[in-house]
Amino acid sequence: MKTAIITGGTSGIGLATTKKFLAENFNCVLAGRSSARFEKIKSELVGNFEFISADVRKISDCEKIISRTIEIFGGVDVLINCAGIYREGAITSTDEKIFDDIFSTNVKGTFFMSQAAVAELIKNRGAIVNVASDAGLKGNYFCAAYAASKGAVIAFTKSLALELASFSIRVNCVAPGDILTPLTLNQLKNSNSTIEELAKFYPLGRIGTAEEVAEAIYFLSAASFITGAILSVDGGLTA
């Protein structure tokens, strides 16, 4: 049985991805900062899974996730770098702490989780799937730091795909648009906007679901002749 690690696996896209991989008969390791959040959702999970309390902003925790996964399940076949945070605001209101929080989670975490997993992925000819954003492809208004971090994830994906191709490790990325998750609902609440208003920007006339992104992540994890790809999951927003 193959094993997948999903950072940020206890909510939103990460949780939907965990459920998808469990349904495909994977062992799953959910890595996240909140044990309380895991306790709330663990009854929703069916299959072989473990939770590891960890903060991907810390290199030692990235290494711990990999070593504990090997101890529990014997190896790593797929790494999904889903842990991420979103912050919006003008550049003049983005202080150093906000900037560092965004980049430490979205970029540093993705980089060092991948670094920690490489040796094990080489053994299994595994795959990495990163989670970026439409903001990393085209930029979004009022979230320059976030967009820059997701642009970095996209460039990292392409570069690492070239670096690891000779080891038969594939590295790909999804770039979702707005997705119906607790984070998006909270964002809309704070902005006094509605899902219906947001949906008008999308050619398909709606925003996506976490399950639809999870399907794309699973596809890229299994697509044996695809590497270095950035798959937009955005209802045509960036077409």
Secondary structure as the mmCIF struct_conf table of DSSP 4:
data_model
#
loop_
_struct_conf.conf_type_id
_struct_conf.id
_struct_conf.beg_label_comp_id
_struct_conf.beg_label_asym_id
_struct_conf.beg_label_seq_id
_struct_conf.end_label_comp_id
_struct_conf.end_label_asym_id
_struct_conf.end_label_seq_id
STRN STRN1 THR A 3 THR A 7
TURN_TY1_P TURN_TY1_P1 GLY A 8 THR A 10
BEND BEND1 SER A 11 SER A 11
HELX_RH_AL_P HELX_RH_AL_P1 GLY A 12 ALA A 23
TURN_TY1_P TURN_TY1_P2 GLU A 24 ASN A 25
STRN STRN2 ASN A 27 GLY A 32
BEND BEND2 ARG A 33 ARG A 33
HELX_RH_AL_P HELX_RH_AL_P2 SER A 35 ILE A 41
HELX_RH_3T_P HELX_RH_3T_P1 LYS A 42 GLU A 44
BEND BEND3 GLY A 47 ASN A 48
STRN STRN3 PHE A 49 SER A 53
TURN_TY1_P TURN_TY1_P3 VAL A 56 ARG A 57
BEND BEND4 LYS A 58 LYS A 58
HELX_RH_AL_P HELX_RH_AL_P3 ILE A 59 PHE A 73
BEND BEND5 GLY A 74 GLY A 74
BEND BEND6 ASP A 77 ASP A 77
STRN STRN4 VAL A 78 ASN A 81
STRN STRN5 GLY A 89 GLY A 89
HELX_RH_3T_P HELX_RH_3T_P2 ILE A 91 SER A 93
HELX_RH_AL_P HELX_RH_AL_P4 GLU A 96 PHE A 103
HELX_RH_PI_P HELX_RH_PI_P1 SER A 104 LYS A 108
HELX_RH_AL_P HELX_RH_AL_P5 GLY A 109 ASN A 124
TURN_TY1_P TURN_TY1_P4 ARG A 125 ARG A 125
STRN STRN6 ALA A 127 VAL A 131
HELX_RH_AL_P HELX_RH_AL_P6 ASP A 134 LYS A 138
TURN_TY1_P TURN_TY1_P5 TYR A 141 PHE A 142
STRN STRN7 CYS A 143 CYS A 143
HELX_RH_AL_P HELX_RH_AL_P7 ALA A 144 LEU A 164
HELX_RH_3T_P HELX_RH_3T_P3 ALA A 165 PHE A 167
TURN_TY1_P TURN_TY1_P6 SER A 168 SER A 168
STRN STRN8 ARG A 170 PRO A 176
BEND BEND7 ASP A 178 ASP A 178
STRN STRN9 ILE A 179 LEU A 180
BEND BEND8 THR A 181 THR A 181
HELX_RH_AL_P HELX_RH_AL_P8 PRO A 182 SER A 191
TURN_TY1_P TURN_TY1_P7 ASN A 192 ASN A 192
HELX_RH_AL_P HELX_RH_AL_P9 ILE A 195 ALA A 199
TURN_TY1_P TURN_TY1_P8 LYS A 200 PHE A 201
BEND BEND9 TYR A 202 TYR A 202
TURN_TY1_P TURN_TY1_P9 PRO A 203 LEU A 204
BEND BEND10 GLY A 205 ARG A 206
STRN STRN10 GLY A 208 THR A 209
HELX_RH_AL_P HELX_RH_AL_P10 ALA A 210 ALA A 222
TURN_TY1_P TURN_TY1_P10 SER A 224 PHE A 225
BEND BEND11 GLY A 228 GLY A 228
STRN STRN11 ILE A 230 VAL A 233
BEND BEND12 ASP A 234 ASP A 234
TURN_TY1_P TURN_TY1_P11 GLY A 235 THR A 238
#
